[in-house]
Amino acid sequence: MKSLIIYGSCYGSARRYALTFAQMTGINVINYRDMKDCKDYDQIIYFGGLYAGGLKGLKKSIKRMKMGTRIIIVTVGLGDVSEAKTTDHIKRSLLKQIPDAFFKEIRFFHLRGAIDYQHLHFIHKMMMKMLYLRVKQDFHENQDPETQLFLQTYGQKADFIDFEALSIIKEKLK
């Protein structure tokens, strides 16, 4: 089975995962921006950073794939992916980026990434600030742990990357 790893990353977490996975598996890796066509591949493993409900570069990449391609999507975000409500929300958001015909061929995995507020682009800083102000205003002691963690780490550097989680994805490729 001819495979390719594609990644879409803005701040580097999805890229780090994709490069590490390429080393683990020996599969070639490419940034979605550099990809011309991937119709020759039977399997695509797509690592993408989650930004405002979408997966970086996925919509453009899907257009370059052939029907019947085995697609594995690995989302990379800050949310706690051990929570079903988080992963369900991600899948619902991705439905908007993936044509129905492809959605049946896709397997999903979810990983946690990293954030460094000092390196965010202006628009992302503003989006995070608006979210922080809204969440802080609605704060109460019984909020879920993910919201509490967001409030605690806002404006700082937080790294949740876990390369060991890639071994589960590697096992599923067999």
C-alpha positions in Angstrom: 0.0 0.0 0.0 1.5 3.3 -1.1 1.2 5.8 1.7 1.9 9.5 2.3 1.9 11.7 5.3 0.5 15.3 4.8 0.4 18.0 7.4 -1.1 21.4 7.8 0.3 23.4 10.7 0.4 27.0 11.6 2.4 27.0 14.8 4.2 23.7 14.5 2.5 21.1 16.7 1.0 19.1 13.8 4.3 19.4 11.9 6.2 18.0 14.9 3.8 15.0 15.1 3.9 14.4 11.3 7.7 14.5 11.2 8.0 12.2 14.2 5.4 9.8 12.7 7.4 9.8 9.4 10.5 8.7 11.3 8.6 6.0 13.1 7.0 4.5 10.0 9.4 5.4 7.1 6.5 7.0 5.2 7.3 10.2 3.2 6.0 13.4 4.6 5.0 16.7 2.9 3.4 20.0 3.9 0.0 20.4 2.3 1.2 23.7 0.7 3.8 21.8 -1.2 1.6 19.0 -2.4 0.6 19.0 -6.1 -1.3 15.8 -6.4 -1.8 12.7 -4.3 -3.9 10.5 -6.5 -1.1 7.9 -6.7 -1.4 7.1 -3.0 -3.6 4.4 -1.6 -3.4 5.8 2.0 -3.0 9.3 3.3 -2.3 10.1 6.9 -3.2 13.8 7.4 -2.0 15.6 10.5 -3.7 19.0 10.9 -3.8 21.7 13.4 -7.3 22.7 14.6 -8.0 26.4 14.1 -11.5 27.9 14.7 -13.3 24.6 14.0 -11.4 23.7 10.9 -8.3 21.6 10.1 -5.5 23.5 8.6 -5.1 22.6 4.8 -7.6 19.7 4.9 -10.1 21.1 2.4 -7.4 21.8 -0.2 -5.8 18.4 0.4 -9.0 16.4 0.1 -9.6 17.9 -3.4 -6.3 16.4 -4.5 -7.2 12.8 -3.4 -8.9 10.1 -5.4 -12.0 8.4 -4.3 -11.3 5.2 -2.5 -8.2 6.5 -0.8 -7.8 5.2 2.8 -7.6 8.5 4.8 -6.5 8.7 8.4 -7.0 12.1 9.9 -5.0 13.1 13.0 -6.3 16.3 14.6 -4.0 18.3 16.7 -5.5 20.9 19.2 -5.5 22.1 22.7 -8.7 20.4 23.8 -8.7 17.4 26.1 -9.1 14.5 23.6 -9.9 12.0 26.3 -13.3 13.7 26.5 -15.9 12.3 24.1 -17.7 15.7 23.9 -14.4 17.2 22.6 -13.8 14.6 19.9 -17.5 14.7 18.9 -17.4 18.4 18.4 -14.2 18.1 16.3 -15.9 15.5 14.0 -19.0 17.7 13.6 -16.8 20.6 12.6 -14.8 18.5 10.1 -18.0 17.4 8.4 -18.1 20.9 6.9 -14.7 20.4 5.3 -15.0 16.9 4.0 -17.3 15.8 1.1 -19.8 13.1 2.2 -18.3 10.6 -0.3 -14.9 10.8 1.5 -16.3 10.8 5.0 -17.0 7.1 4.9 -13.4 6.3 4.1 -11.9 8.2 7.1 -10.5 7.1 10.4 -10.0 9.8 13.1 -7.4 10.1 15.8 -7.0 13.1 18.1 -3.9 14.5 19.7 -3.1 17.4 21.9 -0.8 20.2 20.7 0.9 23.2 22.2 0.5 27.0 22.3 2.7 29.9 22.9 0.7 33.1 23.1 3.7 35.3 22.3 4.0 33.7 18.9 0.3 33.8 17.9 -0.6 35.9 14.8 -2.6 39.0 15.7 -6.0 37.6 14.6 -5.4 34.4 16.7 -4.4 36.5 19.7 -7.7 38.4 19.4 -9.8 35.3 19.0 -8.2 33.7 22.1 -8.6 36.9 24.1 -12.3 37.1 23.2 -12.7 33.5 24.2 -10.8 34.1 27.4 -13.0 37.1 28.4 -16.2 35.2 27.6 -15.1 32.1 29.6 -13.8 34.2 32.5 -17.0 36.1 32.7 -19.0 32.9 32.9 -16.5 31.3 35.3 -17.9 29.3 38.2 -16.1 26.7 40.4 -17.9 23.8 38.9 -16.6 24.3 35.4 -15.1 21.4 33.5 -11.4 20.7 34.0 -10.7 21.8 30.3 -12.1 25.2 30.9 -10.3 25.6 34.1 -7.0 24.6 32.4 -7.7 27.2 29.6 -8.1 29.9 32.2 -4.9 28.9 34.1 -2.7 28.7 31.0 -4.1 31.7 29.0 -1.3 34.0 27.9 1.4 31.5 28.7 3.2 28.7 27.0 1.5 25.3 27.3 2.8 22.1 25.7 0.6 18.9 25.7 2.4 17.1 22.9 2.7 13.3 23.6 4.7 11.5 20.9 4.0 8.2 22.6 0.3 8.5 21.4 1.6 8.1 17.9 2.3 4.4 18.6 -1.5 3.7 18.7 -1.9 5.2 15.2 1.1 3.2 13.9 -0.5 0.0 15.3 -3.8 0.8 13.5 -1.9 1.1 10.2 -1.1 -2.6 10.2 
